[in-house]
């Protein structure tokens, strides 16, 4: 159950590659529910962004069930003065199809972009009402008033999906790199293969370039369906990129690029970080928070989406250490986290995640060093 305050004990989990020399302190944490329990029968896959005035915008998808065509993208805003979350409102919905896995990005002129993908069996199957990854297409809306109102939908060209769940990041060359993936590939007679790829665009979401696909089929003769939902880090050398990805093989996978994410090795490599086949997200901390290095939110387990763990790397992702489990009551599950650095307080990180304790809702945690 959600902690009302204070931190639980830090337990170092066997199997981590620990980096003691660059360890960071355990942050102070405040927890909140973004919306009341049971607001939706199903809600999942949040993304969040702090605005320059301290307002936090959260988006997520919700509906009657995970694969129902009534699933839409919803939003709530946290007032920086009162600390109160606004009533949930629908941000975008394409009728007759599922709208899923939103991703927020704040560009350099303050425009907020909301990427999402959509699709449904009704497009390819006479028995509709299910979301089929084979039908996914990409789209986005934008807001110039901090997520109060949203533009008309812009539909991306075939083959482009923009950010899938995790946030796009601004690179040192001011280009934007979006983490993306597909779940319906067919390679070497394998159907339903998971593959990741990246998409490069500009600050105005106009020109798009797609990378090659990244796959993982087997490790030590163990079949792997693949890798999806990357989270991205730019290293100290401009253009050097690290991607960590969810896999179907009970661990996180990784890949690297030396050209700002335009090209990647065809196959990802395993890490020693556990994963139960669940979403992750990470962030590189900048400015006065740069000594905090890379932060990673994940489920440190091979079989369940609990605990929800904060990990840290102080050597550009070469090794990772366990910092703290922020949710530990495994009667519930705490999954699909998103993490961003605060715009107004560089030594603060904002986290949202799906909170499933008897009923489903979305939760928020503020971590401060």
N, C-alpha and C positions, 0 to 999 in steps of 0.2 A: 504494500500500500504506500501511497505517496508520503514521503517524510514531511512533517510539519516544520522542520527546521533542524539545523545542525547536520553533521556528516556522519555517515556510517563508518565503521572501521575499514581501513584499507587492507585488502587481502591481495597479495601478489599471486596470480594464477599460474600454476605450472604450465609450461608450454610457451610462455612469452619469451621473446628475445629482449632481455632487460638491458637498459643503458643507464647505469647508475650515475655516471660522471656528469650527465647533463639533465638530471632529474629536476622537476619543478615542484613547487609547493602544491598542496591540495587547495583548490580554490574554495571560497565561501560560495554557497549556493542558495538561491531562493527558488521555490517551486510554486507554480500556479496552474490551475486548469483554465484553458482558454475558453471552453464552453461547457455547460452543465452536462453531467453524465446522461446518456440516453437521448441527447438532442437529435441524433441520427441513429438508425439501426446499424449503419456502417459508416465509418469515417477513417481516413488513412492518408499517409504520404504527404506530410506538410513540407512547406518551404517558408522561409522567413527572411525579412530584410529590415534593418533599422534605417530610418530616414535621418536627414541631417538635423531635424528638430527633436530627435529622440523617439519619435513614434515608431513602434514596431508593427509591421504588416506581416500577417500570416495567411497563407493560402493552403488549402487541402482539398481532396476530393471526398465526396460523401453521397450516399444514396441508400437504397433499400438493401443492397448487398454488393459485394465486390465487383461482380461481373454483370450488374444490371444496367439497362440502358438509361435509367433515370439518374445515374451518377453524374454529378456536375461539380464544378470548381467553386468553392466557397471561400470567403475571406472574413477576417476580423482584424481590428486595429487596436493596439494598446496605447492609451493616452499616457504620455510621459509624466504629466503632473499628477493625475489621479491614480495611475497604475491600474485602471479599469479597462477590461477588454470590451470592445463594442459588440452589439448584437451581430450575430453571423448573418452575412448577406451573400446571395449568389453573385459571383464575379463574372462567370461565363458559362454558357451551356449551349452546345450544338444539339438541337433536338434530334431524337431518334437514335443517338449513338452514345456510347460511354465517353466521358471526358475525364482524363486521368493524369496522375503523376505530375502536378504542376511544379514549376521552377521559377523563382523570382530572381531578377537581376536589376540593380540600380546603376544606370549609366552615368557618364561624367557630367551630364547636364541636369541630372535629377529626375530623368524619366524612368519610371518603373515598368519593366517588361515582365509579363507573365506568360511563360511558355507552357504548353500542355499538348498531349496527344489525344486522339479520338479515334473511334472505330466501333464496329459491331458486327456480329454474325449476320444481322439482317442484310448486310451488304453482299454477303456471299452464300447465305444459307436460307432456305425457306422457313426454318425454325429460329426466329430471332430471339432477342432479349438477352444475349450473352455478349460479353466483350471478348473478341478474338484478337490476339496479337498480330495475326496475319493481316488484319485490316487497318492497322495503325497508320495514321498520317499526323503531321505536325502542324501546329498553328500557334498564334500568340495574340494577346491583346496588350495594350500599354496604358499607362496612367500618368498624367502630368500633375495630379493633385494628391499624390501619395496613396493611391489605392481607394480613394473615395468613389471615383467614377472611372470607367474603363472604356477604351476605344472600341470600335467595331473590330471584328475578328479578321486577322490577316492569315491566309492559308499559305503554308510553305510549299515549295516545289516538291515533287515526288522524290522520295529518298532522304528528305531532310525532316528531322524531328525536333531540332533545337535541344534544350536541356531536358533530360529525362530524370525527374525527381530531384537530382542534385543541381546545385547552382552553377551557372557559367561564371568564369572569372576573367578579370581584366589582366592582360599580360603586360610585361615591361615594354612592349612595342605599341601599347594601347589597343591592340586587337583584343577580341573577346573569344575565349575558347569555351565551348559548351560540351559537357559530357553527355553522351547519348548511347543508345543501345537498341537492339532488336531481339525478339524472342521467337521468331518464326522462320529462321533461316533453314536452308536445305543444302547440306554439303556432304559429299561422299556418301550419299544415300542415307544420311542422318537428317531427320525432319524435326523441326522444333529447336534447332540449335540456338543457344544464346550467343550473341556477339556484341561487343562494344565497338564504338567508333567515336570520333570527336568531330565537331563542326565549328569552323572558324567564321566569325562575322566581325562587323564593325560596331561602333558604339550606337549606331542608329538602326541596327538589325536589317540592313539593306542587302549587302553582298555576302554570299554564303559559299563556303568551301568545305567539302566532306573529306575526312581522312579515310584510309583503308580500314577494314574490319579487323578486330582483335578477337581471337578465339582461344579456347582451351578445351581439348577433347579428352585427354587422359593424363594421368599422373601415376607412375608406378603401376601401370596396367589397370588403374581404376578409372572407369568411364566418367567423364565430366561433361555435363550438358553444355557448359560454357560459362561466360562471364558477362555481367550486365551492370548497369547503374554505376559508372565510374565516379570517383571523386578526384579532383585535380589539384596539384601543387606545382608552382613554378619554383625551381631551385635557385641557388645563389648565382649561377651562371645564366644570363638571359637566354631564354629559349629552351633551356633544359627542363623537361617536364617529367613528373611522376604521376601515374594514375594507379589508384587502388580500386579494385573491383570486387563486387559480390560474385561468388561462384556457387556452383552446385556441389562442390566437393569438400564442404566442411572447413574451408579455410578461405582467406582472402587471397586474391591474385594481384599481380602488379605488372606494370609495363612502363617503359620510358621512351621519351622522344627528345631529340636534340634540335628540332626545327620548329619550335613553338607549337607542337602538336599536329603538324601537317601530316607526318608519317610516323608509323609505329611498327614494331615487330609484328609479324603475323600472329604469333602465339604469345600469350601471357605466361608469366612464371608464378609458381606458388610462393606464398610467404608462410611464416610460422604463426600468423595471426589467425585465431579460430574464428569461424563464422558458421551460423546455422542455416545459411541460405537466406540471409536477411539484409536489408538495406543498411548502408553506412553513409557517413559524410565527414569531411575533414576541412580544415582551414589552415592556411599559413597566416600567422599573426605578424603584423607590420608595426612600424613606428615605435612608440614606447612599449609596445607589447612584443617586439620582435624577439626578445630573449625567451619567449614562450615557445618559439619554434613552430612545429606542426602539431596541431591538435586533431584527434580522430575520435568520433563517436561511433560505437559499434556494440553488438551483442557478443560478449566474450564467452562463447559457448559453441559447441558443435551440434547441439540438438534442440535448443529452445531459444526463444527471443527474450531472454533474461539471463544474467543481469544486463543493464544498460551501462556501458563502460566508457570512461574517458581515458584515452591513451595519448601519449606524447612522444614525439621524436625531436631530439636536439641535434641530429646529424643529417638533416635533409632527407629523412625517410629511410636511411640505411638500417636503423634499428629502432624499435619501439619499446616503451615501458608502460606498464599499467600505472595510472594515477589514482583513479577511484571509480567505484561502481556507484552511479547516482540513483539507480533503482535496483533493489535486491529482493523484493518480495515476489518470489517466482510462482505464487498463486496466479499472478497476472503476467502479461507480456508487455514490453515497452520497446517499441520498434520503429524502424524507418526514421531515424533522427535526421535533423538538419542543424548545421551549426554555422554561424557567421561571427566575424569580429564586430564589436560595437563601433559605430561611426563616431560616437561622441566620447567614448571612454575606451581607449585602445587596449587596456588591460582587462577588458570584459568580453566575454563571449556569450552570445544568445543561442539557445538550443530549443527546438520544438521536437515533439515526437508523438507517435500514436500510443495512447495510454489505455490499456485493456485490462481493467480490474472489475470483473463481473459485467460491467457495461463499458462501451467504447466511448472515448472522447479524445481530445487533443490536449497535450500538456506543454508547458513552457518552463524552462529552467534558465536562470541567470547565473553565470559563473564568473566570479571576480577575483583577481589576484592583487 
